Amino acid sequence: MNLVAAIEAFNKTSQPPIEIGALRDGRTVAKLPRLGREILVEGTHLNRKIKVSSQDIALLCEEAQLAIAPGMALLEAALAAMGKVARDKGDEVG
């Protein structure tokens, strides 16, 4: 699982983007703009004990959920409108 590549792909269609950066010790971190948090997305070869944690991944999931919430609300509204149009059209025929 390459979180850096996944974040880069996510950033192509999302604003504000998740900033990715490297620390002096070789770790790669991501700044989550919606949560205002920084997480580890890639460890370092200098210290194999430093690894991405389940908390890092959970925060990344929460960030993604917040990013898609407006789109999901729009989708739900559009589907509801489509259902209403279909029902109204069905009433006209009958």
Disulfide bonds with the S-S distance in Angstrom:
none
